[in-house]
């Protein structure tokens, strides 16, 4: 039997410390869990060293200096191992993290010890940053830290959601189930993200092309036509549309630098304002309010909220802690404020339904399904159904937006280029008519 020191939280969220005897770490976690506690740190207490002969005893001052370190025991040593160099804390692609999570879940489900699973994973072909991360995790576990504690050394790779779900899986002895849920969650989230990005690629390319073609015509082509018209027409009045294009061309040529600086200054100003609390909230509210794009952003946020909260609750995370995690992992500040309101209501013993309805973010259908889930005790399943429904709605919204934007942008590009072409050819018609008339008179 070995002695373990632990830090845990009870059902009220209060921190508890103590020691417990068990055959191994898993047994210690199970024993702590049986007491109704949720362990957050666990370390084996090393046995006391053999007595030192009197002649070899250190001086009194040295003994006093060493005493605090001895009191802290093995658990503090585990914490020291978690302080890894900065180069071990780089980012990992979402696809690599999802693959790692899925493979680790398979190995754990096969009954392999966690350290053995990580050693097997280190032999797989993966990004160097992921291998460095696994080295740090194995060092942390070898030093007495739990798997979830070791993950906290890499906050850029394993976010709060990931760490807390792993912690819940360790406490409940269902780590492989939690890892599979994490992998599924990451795959679906990445799928939605890729669809939204893919829908924006075509409009962005067409818009950039339209701006580039227009700028090229105004700066390069129009001035040559202007010189020809001045030489042939001798200062005669041009059609209104032609004169407008000529004036626009001169303005762009004479103020090109100012325009570029103005655009850059506007972008910088928007970013600076977006960093402020009020500005960020305003832009986030604008994102979910504008037509078409706002609908897509809102549905995506609702799908993320429902899937994240449902996954956490299914994994055994208490609802208050789950709401905090969902709030912290939500990008839109308007949705984040609504989740905070829900958290405060639940903390006071109230239902989630009323604050969800009052937020103005969640539609009545979502509120009704959450209410049914609370009343039937099947809230995690109901949240998962909401997420699946809104995933489908996001797909439909992306398809509809793409179908509407593509022809609109093509028409926009045709109108811009067509206006310039017509403006240039109207004077040419006048020149041809005058030349033809002169030839007839001759």
Secondary structure, DSSP 4 states (H G I P E B T S, - for coil): -EEEEEEEE-TTS-EEEEEEEESSHHHHHHHHHHTT-EEEEEEEPPPPPPPPPGGGPPPHHHHHHHHHHHHHHHHHHHHHHT---GGGG----HHHHHHHHHHHHHHHHTT--HHHHHHHHHTS---HHHHHHHHHHHHHHHTT--HHHHHTT-TTTS-HHHHHHHHHHHHHT-HHHHHHHHHHHHHHHHHHHHHHHHHHHHHHHHHHHHHHHHHHIIIIIHHHHHHHHHHHHTTPPPPHHHHHHHHHHHHHHHSHHHHHHHHHHHHHHHHHHHHSHHHHHHHHHHHTTSTTHHHHHHHHHHHHHHHHHHHHHHTT--HHHHHHHHHHT---HHHHHHHHHHHHHHHTT--HHHHHHHHSSS-HHHHHHHHHHHHHT-HHHHHHHHHHHHHHHHHHHHHHHHHHHHHHHHHHHHHHHHHHHHHHHHHHHHHHHHHHHHHHH-
